[in-house]
Amino acid sequence: MKKIILILIIFYMIQPLNAQNSRAFTLEEAIAYGLNNSVDIRDAQINVTDADQRVVEAKSIGIPHLNFKSSYNYYFKLPVTILPDEFGINPITGEMNPNFDNEVAFGTRNTFDMGLEFSTLLFDGSYFTGLEAAKYYTNQARLSLDSERDKVRNNVRDAYLPALIIEENRKILQKNIDNLKKLFFETKELYKAGFVEQLDVDRLELSLANLDAEMQNLEDQKDLVLNYLKFLMGYPLGQKLEVSDNLEELLIVPANDDLAGAIDYTERSEYRVVQSAIKLNELNVKRFKDGYLPQLLAFGGYSWNWQGNKFKNGSWYDTGLVGIQLNVPIFDGFDKKAKVQRASLQLEMVKNRRKKLENAIELEIHNARTSYSNAKQRVEDRKKNVELAEKIYKTSQVKYKEGVGSSLEITTAEQGLFQAQANYINARYDLLVAKVNLDKALGR
């Protein structure tokens, strides 16, 4: 009895854990999970933080700098200075002193220096341009983060749809299996009563086996598709995941502007990135041109110097200075000219890339709109075919039960119904993909 109670306790303890390992996601929930767990997005967020620090780094160039310096020197051999011969001439007699030695060692053996150095930038045209460029670089990093989020959103969406359509297919297939099982049971009873042949039973049994095999095939496909979806979401592969969105809600008809409105390139994150890159390259050209302007610096310092041959008899001396330095570029061997030319060429290339992207977006939106219209028409046609196939299948069942039809007729009608249903499911999937592609093309 104690063992049974212990087993029951363990069972109820494990059951909630197993429930936690399975989670159902709508499409928006799956996208949100992917955005929160994507390694690529984390890297893009790091780039944004790095860009913010670049702005601080660029500002630091124009902020006053203050440094403390200190040094100690011990001259185990003092430096020697050569004096001119004039120092050995007697000023009274005008004769050279025969004992004059022009090699003289100046200084003390111990020196200790310490002081403060101050400098600040008063004017530099390229500094202010570089500061503006650093801010635009931060903006571009944030735009790149938005672009990375769009990639994750689109990848998760593309992987979610096959899983959802497989689940929809499973529901329809299970309904067909249930209906066929019911017909199979009724046919066996009729066979036992002697109203139908064994061939009729065998045909239905074969059809049922084929549907069971198709169901197993869908289960295998579902596992593969869900594993790929987990990978894109950053979801643990060892935990169960289910898709729970409503297919009908995802197939909402787009607005008229989406199907025929004017194209807004700025809705696309990659276009905004290119726009920012153009501004950065324009500032880069300006920065090199500003290099022709003069540069003005201010500096100052105050220091203390101790000197002495011995530590007990040394002396302190202090020194202070302030000043202004003007740097005027005159000729640099055409270095700045070449840099301006190269920066201008890079700007032209980025503008060409923008034009190419505009053409690509126009083509993508045009094709997406056409694909959606065609897919929508196919769904309407396939839906009519399913309704007709269901009507034929029901009529065949009635005729079979009344004894005026054959099992072959039911099997043929059944195969026609399954094919019509498969075509309808595929058409709905194509419409769903077309709707998603249209949203992606419009930057949604």
N, C-alpha and C positions, 0 to 999 in steps of 0.2 A: 504493500500500500504506500509506504514511504517513497519507494522508487517511482511509482506512478505520479505521486504529487510532485516529486522533483522534476520529472520529465515535463509535466504540465507547466511548471514555473519557468523552466528553460525555454519551452516553446513560446510562451507569452512574452518572454524577454527578447527573444530573437525576432519575433514577428514584427515589432515596430521598426527594428533595424533594417529588415528586408524591405519594409514599405518605404523607408527613407532612401533606399538605393534606387527606387524607381520614381521618375518624375515626368509629368506631361507638360509640354510646352506648346503654346500658341506660336505663331510666326513672330509676332512682336516680342514675345518673351524670349524666344530663341535668339533673336537679333540682340536684344538687351544683354543677354547672358554672354554672347560672343563679344560684344563691345567691352564688357567688363573683364573679360578673361583673355583677350587677344594679346599675345606677346608683341606683335607688330605695333599695336596701338600703344603699348607701354613704351616701346622704343621711341615712337613718335612723341609721346609725352615727355620723355627724357630730352629729346631734341628741342622741345619748346623751353624747358628749363635751361638748357644750355644756351639757347638764343637769348634768354633774359639776362644771363650772366655775361654774354657778349656785349650787351648794351652797357652794363656796369663797367666792363673792361674798356669800352670805347670812351665812356664819360671820364674815366680815371686819367686819361691823357691830358685833359684840360683842367683838372683839379690840382690845386697847389700841392707840391710834394715837399715833405720835410724829412730829412735823414740825419741820423746821428752816426758819427764816425769816430773811431778811436784806434790808436796804434802805439806800439812801444818798440823802440830800436836800441840795441846795444852795439856800439862800434868797438869790436875788439881790435880793429885797426882803423884809425881815423882817415878820412879821405885827404889826399894831398893836393895842394894848389900851387901852381907854378907862378911866381911873381915876376913881373917885368924887371929888367936890369935897372931901370930908373930907381927902384926902391933901394938899391945898394949904393947909390951915389951920395956922397956927403954934400948936403946943400950949401955948406960954407965953402969948402975947398973945391967942390966939384969933382973930386976924385972918387973912384970906385973903392968901396971897402973890400979889402982882400978876404975878409972872413964872412962876407955876405953869402948866404945860402938861399937860393930862390925857391927851394922846395919847402913849403910850410904846410903843416897839418892844422886845419881849422876845425872847430867844433868841440862838443863834449861827447863823452862816451855813452851817456844815457840820455835819451830823449823820449818824452811821452806826449802824444798829441790827442786831443779830443775836441769835437766841435759839432755844430749844427749847420746843415746846408739846406737852403730853401730855394725852390725854383717853381715857376708857374708860367703857363702859356698865356700870353696876352692876345695874340692874334695868329690864326692859321686857318686859311680858307678851307683847306682839305679836311681839317678837324671837324668843322661843323657839318660838312657834307658827309663825312664818315659816320658822324653821330646819327644823322638822319637815316643813312643806309642801314645802320645797326638796328634801328627801330623797325624798318621795313623787313629786315631779315627775321626779326621776331614774329612779325605778322605773317611772313611766308611760312615759318615753322608751324604756326597755328593753322594756316590753310592746308599745309601738308598733313597735319593731324586730322583735319576734316576729311581730306581725300582718303586717308588710311581707314577712317571710320566707314566711309562709303564703300571701300573695297570689302571690308569685313561684312558690312550689311548685305551687299550684293552676293557675296560668296555663301553666306548662311542662307539667304533667300533661295539661291539656286539649288542648294543641297536639301532644303526643307521641302520644296515642291515635289520632287520624286517620292519622298517618304509619304507625303500627304496623299498623292494620287495612288500609291500602292495600297494605302490603308482604305481608300475609297473603293479600289478594285476588290480588295478582300471582302468588304461588306457586301458588294453586289454578288461576288462569287459565292459567299456563304449563303446568301438568300437563294441563289440558284441551286446550291447543294441541298438546302432544306426542302425546296420544292420537289427536287428530283427524288430525294429520299422518300418523300410522301407518295409520289407516283410509283416508285419502285416497290414500296410496301403494298400499295393497292394492287399492283400488277401481280405480285406473288400470290396474294390472296385469290385473285381471279384465276391464276394458274392452278392453284390447289382445288378450286371449284370446277376446273376444266373448261373455262371460258377462253383462255388464251394459251398460246404455245410457249414452250421453254425458250424458244428463240427471242420472244418478246422480253422475257425476264433477263436473258443474257445481254441483250442490247442495252437495256437500261442500266444493268450492273456495270457494263463496260463504260458507259457514259459517266456514271458516278465515279468510277475509278479514275477516269481522265480528269474529272473536276478536282478530285482529291489530290492528284499529282500536281495540277495547276496551282492549287492552294499551297502545297508544300514549296513549289517553286517561288511563289510570292513571298512566303515566309523567309526563304533564303535571301531573296533580293532585298527584302526589308532590313534584314540584319546588316547587309553590306552598306546599304544607303544610310542607315542610322549611324553606323560606325564612322562613315565619312562626315556626317553632320556633326557628330560629337567632336571629331578632330577639328573642324572649322570653328566650333563654338568654344573649344578649350574645355569641353566637358569630359569627366573621367570615363575612359573606355570601359572600365569594369562595372560601371553603374548602368542601370536600365534607363532608357529614354523613350518617350512616346510623343507622337505629334497629335495635337488635339484641336487644331484650328478647323473652322468651318469653311469648306470649299466654296460654298455659295457666297459667303461674305467676301472672300478674296476675289471673286469674279465680278465685283461691282463695275458697272459700265463707266468708263472714263468720261470726264466732262468734255464738252464740245471743243473747248480751247486746247485740251490735250490732244485731240484728234485733228484739229485744223488750225490752231492758233499760231501766232507769231512765235519764233524761236528766241528764247532768252538764254544766251550762252553763259551768263553769269550764274545760272542755276547749277551749273556743273562745277564741282570743286576743283577738278584739274584745270579748268579754264581760269578760275580765280588764281590758281598757283602760277600759271603762265603770265597773267596780268601783273602779279606781284614781281615776277622775275624780270619783266620789262622795266618796271620802275627801278628795281635794284640795278640793272645794267645802265639805265640812264644816270643814276646817281654815281655809278662807277666812272662813267665818262666825265662827269662834272668833277669828281674827286681828283682825277689826273690833271684836268685843266686848271684846277685850283692850285696845283703844284707850282704854277708859274708866279703865284702871288708871294710877296715877302712874308717872312715869319718873324714875329716879335716875341722875345722871351724876357722875363725878369728873374733875377737871381739874387741871392744874398747868403751870407754866412758869418758865423762867429765861432772862433776857436780859441782853445787854451793850449799853450805849449810849455812843457817843463823841460829844462835842460840842466845837466850837472854831471860832472865826472864821477861823483859819489852821491848816493841817495841822501845823505845827511846835509849836503850843502848846495842843493839845486835851487832853481828859481823858476817861478811861473811868469809867462808872458801871454797876453791875450791879443787877438787880432779880429777885426770886423770889417765887412765890406758889403756893399749892395751895388747892383749894376743892371743894365739893360743890354740885351744882345739882339741885333737885327741881322737876319739872314736873307739876302737878296739873291735869288737864282739868276745867273747870267747865261751860262752855257753848260749843258750837261751831256754833250755829245749826242743830242737828239733822243735821249732816253725817254723823257716825258712825252715827246711827240709820238714815239713808237707805241707807248702805253696807251695814249689817247686813241690812236688808230686801231689797236687791237681791241680795246674796250668798245669802240664804235662798231667793229665787225661782229663782236659777240652780241651787241644789242640788235643788230640787223638779223642775226640768226634766230634770236628769240622771237622777234616779230614775225619771221617766216614760220616759226613753229606755231605761233598763235593762229596765223592764217590757215595753216594746214589743219589745226585742231578744229577751227570753225567749220571747214569743209567736211571734216569727219563727223562732227556733231550733226550737221545738217543731213548728211547721208544716213546716219544712224537713226535719227528721228523719223525721217521719211520712210525708211524700211520698217521701223517699228510700227508706225501707223498703218502701213499697208498690211503688214503681217497680222496685226490685231484685227483689222477689218475682214481679212480672208479667214482667219481662225474663227471669228464670230459667226461667219456664214456657214462654215463647216459644222460647227456645233449645232446650229439650227437644222441643217440637213440631216446630221447623224441622229438627232433627237427624233425626227420624224421617222427615220428608218427603224429606230428602237420601238417606237409605238406601233408601227406596222408589224414588226417581227413578233412583238408580244401578242398582237391580235391574232396572227397566224398560229402561234404556239397554243394559245388558249382554244382556238377553234379546233386544232388537231387533237387536243386533249378531250374536248367534248365529243368529237366524232369517235375517238378511240373508246371512250367509256360507253358510248351508245352502240358500239359494235359495228360502226360503218367506216372506221379508219383502222390503220395498221400502226404497229410500233415503229416501223421504218419511217412512216410519215411523221410521227412524233419526234423521232431522232433527228430527222432532217430539219424540222421546224426548230427543234432545240438548238442545233448547231447554228442555224441562221440567227436565232436570238442571241446566242453567246457572241457570235461574230459582230452583230450589230451593237451589242453592249460594249464590246472591246473597242470598236471603232468610235463609239460615243465617248468612252473614257479617254481614249487617246486624243480626241478632238478637244475635250475639256482641258486636258493637260496642255495641249498646244495653245489653247486660248489663255490659260493661266500663265504660261511662259511668255506669251506675247504681251500680256498685261504687265508682267514684271519687267520685260525688256523695254516696254514703252516708258514705265516709270523711271527706269535707270537712264534711258536716253534723255528724259526731261530733267534729270537731276533730282528725282524724288527719293 
